[in-house]
Amino acid sequence: MSSSLINAFSTSRPAVRHQCAPFRAVGGVKPFGVRRPTARPQQHELASFAQQQQRASLIAVRSFEGEASKALKEAAALDELIDTLLAAKTQQELSRAVAENIFSFDAKFWMRVATRNDSVTDPNEKERLRAVADTVMLLVDAMVKQTEQKLNDSAAVLQEVLKAAADENGEWYLPLDANQVSSVRAALDKYADRLDEGLLSNCFAWMKKCQDDRMDTMVALLQKVLQLYAAKALKGQETEVGARQLP
């Protein structure tokens, strides 16, 4: 190849310049190392944050104080009950104290008894507290069983009263006719010596269950039984008052 051809070939191609293009942000992405300046919080914003922190601290302190005060009151009440039980001189007094406070013998009561037992240093006082706690536990268990038995007996009585309101097929239709009302009254008279608070408790409990199950007929029937029971109780009181007024 001649030099003239080489020169012509070299002059026909444009010169290539190697330069680096400046870095620019693409798609909203900022160049590396460049940060957006952050605004400093204003003075009123700092004051508002401090007030919020102070308010939250006050609420926490008051809540703690309220819970502590409630715990101290509960402990004082339990200590008073324990002292009452320890002060009972006879079994009869102890039984009466247990019956009057039957709903107080929960987990908190027994935990308080255990705490006092651990804090007592006198062996005699420790043994006395232990003996009273064992007796109270037996009394509570006996009373609970007795109450459950009464509720079972009352439930059986209530079933018999409801049977008296049914027709010959054992079904209930409201309103009750005159014969069915008379049958319910006769059943109440038959079980007059067993009509007590247990029967009322069962009746209200069954009413609530029937209301939850949307058994409107049974709810109305139980309400009718309560009405007849109340009328019988009022009639008995009037008879008793009239008998007292006789010379």
PyMOL commands that set and color helices and strands:
alter all, ss='L'
color gray80, all
select helices_A, chain A and resi 3-12+43-87+91-100+102-104+107-119+123-164+178-190+192-194+197-212+216-245
alter helices_A, ss='H'
color red, helices_A
deselect
rebuild
show_as cartoon
